[in-house]
Amino acid sequence: MRIYLLLMAVAAVVTFLATPLARVLAQRTHAITAVRDRDVHTVPVPRLGGLAMLIGFACTLTIASQMPFLQPLFTGSTERLPWAILVSATVVCLLGVADDIWDLDWLTKLVGQVLAAGFLAWQGVQLIQFPIFGLTIGSSRLSLVVTVLVVVVAINAVNFVDGLDGLAAGVIAIGGTAFFAYTYILTRGDTPSDYSDLPTTIMACVVGVCLGFLPHNFFPARIFMGDSGAMFLGLTMSAASIYLTGQIDPARLDTAFPAFVPILLPVAVLILPLLDMGLAVIRRLKAGTSPFHPDRMHLHHRLLDFGHSHRRAVLIMYIWTAVLAFSAVSLAIPGVPVPVLVVGIAAGIALAVWATVRLPRQPLPKLGR
């Protein structure tokens, strides 16, 4: 665990130090988010924060490759996989940088995302089986298509939820921490003599870069992650999820609901971005517009319209992410009785509902003379 926490700290520090450099570069290249009708910020803000995240991730992964504890991940049959994830993450990040500077059209971005996801699958990070009901993808071509689809959906889900200061980075940090805990618990139970694990390593790096970026990005933000950051986070999260999900034998899991946990957790981690994206696509198609046509009806916008402040809306999204993600992780903890899990999950949901509901202020009664 200490090695993973060290990687997380290194990623946070490198990203924190690299973010001001990304901000300067954004100002010099005019990668500035102007104030539009649908936006909630009131002054132009530089973007390209994803470039700092990529630097933090790349430096930390390089350091990890030199650690004896993690050496098995960078040799043998998995030797290509960490670098394949890094290359794909670099491709989508640079694609996002181009979009942050020149404002690319949605088709160009989609083609770039598909190519990055295709390279990831070609190098071996591919969804081969679902650890539920023994379902296996029998065709290599279908496996490639499903992998690309999952990666592209995750990339755009994170991009859709990136609408308030600190929202996307915080949601991924919280959900990623839950995912990190799950992969670590799974690794300890599966291979007690060797705790080195690729998804755990990737998630430690991802959580670290989010934590390092948040001090610059939380309200009021001095820099946005932009499409470069959102696409980077979506790809790395999906890569870790795909690799983990495709490698699990549910029969080996000693959990309350073994068959459902591996496929449930990646969804629970990204449930809010996925829900927001799904509602947006349905809403825009019903209105006769493109699914990529921006509007001001995302979940975070509705929280603001409900009367919550900017920071409170972000914190509410944090709470919901934590409840859903850690509830899924709790199912993977061996030896915990089901009633205890149910009570804990119910208490978390009650807390999230209480934080979300904003009761109208009642006027004070007038006092007579």
N, C-alpha and C positions, 0 to 999 in steps of 0.2 A: 504493500500500500504506500509506503514512504516514497518509493521510486515514482509511482504515478502522481502523488501529490507534488513531488519535486518537478515533474514535467509540467503539471498544471501551473505551478508558480513561475517557472521559466517562461511559459507561453504568455502568462499574464504580464510579466515584467517587460518582455520584449515588445509585446503589442502596445502596452502603455507608452513605452518610449518611442515607438515607431509612429504612433498616431499623430503627434504634432508635425512630423515630417510629411505625412500624408495630407495633412491639412494645408501645409504650405504649398505642396504640389497641386492640390485642388484649386487653390487661389491663383496660382500661376497659369494653370491650364483652363481656368474659367469653368471648372466643374463645380458649379454653384447651384444649389436648389433655390430657384426663385419662389416668391410667394404667389401661390395660385388660389383660386376660389375654394378648392377642396382641402387645402392644407390648413394645419393648425398653428404652424410657426408664423411669426410676424416679421421676421427679418431674414434675408437670404443667408443660407448656411452652406458651407463647403461640404462636399461629400468625398468619396474615395476612401472611406474608412476601411473598406474591405481590403485595400492594399496593405494596410498595417496588420490586419488579421492574417493575411497570407504570409507576411514576413514572420510573424510570431509563430505560425503553424510550421512553416518550413524550417526555421531555426530549431524549434523544439524537436521536430521529427528527426532532424540530422543529429542532434545531440542524443536522442533515444537510440539511434542506430549504433552509437559508440558505447552504449552501456552493456556490460556483460549480462546483466539480468534480462535484458530484452533482445540479446543477440539472436536467439532462435527465430525471432520474427523477421529478421533481415537476412536469413540464410535458408537453404533448403527449398522446400516446395512453396513457401510463402515469401520468398525473397523479393519478387516483383511487386507484390500487392501494396506495401506501404508507399512505394514510389509511384505506382500507378494512380493511387488516390491523390498523391501530391500533384502529379502532372495534370490530372483531370481538374483538380481544384484550381490550379494555376490557370488553366484554359478558361474556365467559367469566370474566374476573378478578372482576368484581363479582358474578357468579353464585357463584363460589367463595367470595367474602367472605361472602355470605349463608349459604352452607353452613357456613363456618367458625364463624359466629355462631349460627345457628339449626338447623343439622344437617338440611338438606333431604333429602327422600326421593330415591331414585335416578331415578325417572321424571321428576321436576321438573328435575333436573340434565340428564338426557338431552335433554329438550325444549329447554332453554336452549342446550345444545351444538349441537343440530341447527339452531336458529334462527341462531346465530352463524356456523356453517359455511355455511348457506344465504345469508346476507348476503354473506359472503366470495365465494362463487361468483357471486352475482348481480352483484357489482361487477367481476367479470372475472378473479379469481384462481381459475381453473377448469382442471381436468384435461381436456384436449381430445384428446391423443394420448399414446401410449406410445412412447418412442424405442427400440423393439425390434421387429424384424420388420415395421416399418412399420404397426403397429396404430394405428388411429384410431377414436375414439368418434364414430360417425356421428350420433347423436341428441343434441340439446342437453339433452333431459330426462334421458337416461342419463348424460350428462356431469355434470349437476348432482347426480344421485344418487351417482355414484362419488366426486365431490369431497367431498360431505357425509360419505360413509362413511369416506373416508380421514382426514378431519379429526377425526371423532369417535373413530375407532380410535386415532389418535395421541394425542389428549387423554387418553383413558383408559389408554393404555399408560404414559404418563409418570406418571399418577396411581397406577397399580398398583405401579410400581417405587419410589415415594417411601415407603420404609419404614425407612430408617436415616439417621442424621444425616449430612448432606452427600451422600447417595447420588444423588438425582435431579439436584440442581444440578451436581454434579461430572460425572455421566454426560453430561448435556446440554452442559456446557462442553467436554468432550473431544470428543464426537461433533460438536458444533457447530463446533469449531475445524477438524476434518477437513473438514467440509462447506464451511466458509469458504475453506479452502485450495483445495478443488476448484473452487468457483465463481470464485475469483480467477484460477486457472490457466486455466480455460475462457474467461473474459472476455478475458484477455490474448491468448490465441490466436485468439479469434474476432474481436475488434475492437481491434487494436493501438493505434489512435489514440484510443480512448475506453474507460477502465477503469471507468466508472460502471456499476453493476449493482445491481438491486434485491435479488436473493437474497443477494448478498455484503454489502450494507448491512444487511439484516435480520439476517443471521447475526452480523455484527460487534456489533450491539446486543444480541442474545440472549446471546452468549458473554460480553459485558461485564457484563450484569446478573447472570449466574450467578457470575462471578468476584467481583463486588461483594457478593453475598449469602453466598458460602461462608464467609468469616471468621466470620460470625455463626451459621452453620448447621452447621459441621463439629463433630464430636464433641469435647466435649459441647455440644450445640446450645443456644443461648439463645433461638432462635426457629425455628419450622417454617415452610416455605413454604405449607403447607395446600393445600386444593383450589384456592384462588385462584392459587397459584404453579404447581402442576402443570398445571392447565388452560391457563394463560397460555403456559407453555413448549410444551405440546403443540400448541397452535394456531399459534403463530409458527413453530415448526419445520416443521409440515406445510404452512403457507402458502408458505414459501420453497421447500420441496421441490416442491410442486405447480406453482408458477410456473416453476421451473427445468426440471422434467421435461417440461412441456408445450411448452416453447419450443425444445428442442434438436433439431437435425438430426444424427443420428448419423454421416452421411456426412462431416460437416465435422470430426469428432474424429480427431485423430492420436494414438491410444492403442493399447495392446496388445489390448484387448478393447472396441472402441468401442461396439458395440451394447448391451452389458450394463451399462456403467458408470453411465449416467444413472439407470437404474431400480434398480441395485444399491446405489448409495451411500446414498440416503435410508433404505433398509431396513437397511443395515449400521450407520448412525448410531443407529438406534432398535432394533437387533436384540435387545438384552437386555430392554428394556421390552416389546417385542412378544412375545418368547418367554415372558416371565414372565406376561403377560396371557393368552396362548393356553393355557398350561399351567393357569393358575388357572381359566379358563372351563371347560375340559374336566374338570378335577378337581371343580369344584362341580356341574356338570351331572350327572356320574356319581354324585355323592353325593345328587342329588335336591334341591339347593338353588339359590338364585338365583345367576347369574354374578357379581352384585355383592355377594354375601354374604361378609364379610371372614373371613379365616382366618390361620393362622400357618405357611403352607407355601410362601411365596414363595422365590425363589432366594436372596435375602439371608438369610432365616430359616434356610434349609438350610445355608448357610455357617456361620452361628452354631452350629447344632446339630452341625456337623462338627467344631467345636472352635476355630474362628477367633475372634479378638477382634472387637469392634465395628469398630475402625479397620481391622484387616486385612481384614475382609470387604468393607468399602467400597473399600479399595485394590485388592482382587482384581477387583471389578466395574469399577473404573477401568481396570485393565490390559486386561481382556477388551474393553471398549469401545474403547480405543485401538488394540488389535491389529486388531479387525474393521473399524473405521472407516478407519484409516490404510492398511490393506491395500487397501481398496476405492479410496481416493484414489490409491495408488501406481499403479493400473492406468491412471490418467488422465494420468500424467506421460509426455510424449512422449520417445522416444529411449532409454528404459530397456529393456534386453533382458529377455525373458520369464524366462529362467533366474534372473536377478538378483531379479526380483520374487518368483518362487517360493521362492527361498532366504530372502529377507527375511521373507516371510509365514510360512514354516515356522518360522523362528527366533522370530518374535513369538508364534506359537501355543505353541511349546515353553516360552517364558518364562511365558506365562499359565498353562499347565498346571502348571508347577513351582511357581508362586505359589499355585495353588489347592489342590494336594495337601498335606495336613498329615499327615506321618508320625507315628505314635504314638511317644512317648518310650519308649526301652528302659530298663528298670531297670538300675542299675549293679550289676556283679557284687560279691558279698560277698567280702571278703578274709579269709582264714583267719589265725589267730594264728601 
